[in-house]
Amino acid sequence: MDITSTAFGPGQAIPSKYTGEGADVSPELHWDNLPNGTKQLALICDDPDAPGSQPWVHWVIYRIPSVLDHLPEGVGRSPRPAKPAGALQGKNSWPSDNIGYRGPMPPVGHGTHHYRFRLYALDGELNLEPGLDKPQLLEAMAGHILAEAELVGTYER
């Protein structure tokens, strides 16, 4: 299973359009080579370089239909976005406006941060509500993950 973006390549800098310093919209993401039996997909984006003991979560989106091969640019910040139809979004690490994608915004002078976009292929259709955070989604997916793929982009302020 592979995940790519039209906005940046593996290990490359994420353009400012997709960050808190720009339009703060989600990048377009594509995937292929899903394993047989994939029923749904989920994606978590986090920053393991963020200050503190836990990676800073930028995006939690799940119940993505397995018939899709991409997420469009600019997925709306609502629990039930219009596109992709059927997908649900959870909570990021921000204290407010914390549903949907929030782009890179590391502390100034903190060095290069790495943003992990992790795609999960699931063997079943998870019956979940919107608003889960990363630990809740990981718990719900336990035992249902067929494969994972990761795309890492960087950003520095």
Secondary structure as the mmCIF struct_conf table of DSSP 4:
data_model
#
loop_
_struct_conf.conf_type_id
_struct_conf.id
_struct_conf.beg_label_comp_id
_struct_conf.beg_label_asym_id
_struct_conf.beg_label_seq_id
_struct_conf.end_label_comp_id
_struct_conf.end_label_asym_id
_struct_conf.end_label_seq_id
STRN STRN1 ASP A 2 SER A 5
BEND BEND1 THR A 6 ALA A 7
TURN_TY1_P TURN_TY1_P1 PRO A 10 GLY A 11
BEND BEND2 GLN A 12 GLN A 12
STRN STRN2 ALA A 13 ALA A 13
HELX_LH_PP_P HELX_LH_PP_P1 ILE A 14 PRO A 15
HELX_RH_3T_P HELX_RH_3T_P1 SER A 16 TYR A 18
BEND BEND3 THR A 19 THR A 19
TURN_TY1_P TURN_TY1_P2 GLY A 20 ALA A 23
HELX_LH_PP_P HELX_LH_PP_P2 SER A 26 GLU A 28
STRN STRN3 LEU A 29 ASP A 32
HELX_LH_PP_P HELX_LH_PP_P3 LEU A 34 PRO A 35
TURN_TY1_P TURN_TY1_P3 ASN A 36 GLY A 37
STRN STRN4 GLN A 40 ASP A 47
TURN_TY1_P TURN_TY1_P4 PRO A 48 ASP A 49
BEND BEND4 ALA A 50 GLN A 54
HELX_LH_PP_P HELX_LH_PP_P4 PRO A 55 PRO A 55
STRN STRN5 TRP A 56 PRO A 65
TURN_TY1_P TURN_TY1_P5 SER A 66 VAL A 67
STRN STRN6 HIS A 70 LEU A 71
TURN_TY1_P TURN_TY1_P6 GLU A 73 GLY A 74
BEND BEND5 ARG A 77 ARG A 80
BEND BEND6 ALA A 82 PRO A 84
TURN_TY1_P TURN_TY1_P7 ALA A 85 GLY A 86
STRN STRN7 LEU A 88 GLN A 89
STRN STRN8 LYS A 91 LYS A 91
BEND BEND7 SER A 93 ASP A 97
STRN STRN9 ILE A 99 ILE A 99
BEND BEND8 GLY A 100 GLY A 100
HELX_LH_PP_P HELX_LH_PP_P5 PRO A 106 PRO A 107
TURN_TY1_P TURN_TY1_P8 VAL A 108 GLY A 109
BEND BEND9 HIS A 110 HIS A 110
STRN STRN10 HIS A 113 LEU A 122
BEND BEND10 ASP A 123 GLY A 124
TURN_TY1_P TURN_TY1_P9 PRO A 130 GLY A 131
HELX_RH_AL_P HELX_RH_AL_P1 LYS A 134 MET A 141
TURN_TY1_P TURN_TY1_P10 ALA A 142 GLY A 143
STRN STRN11 ILE A 145 TYR A 155
#
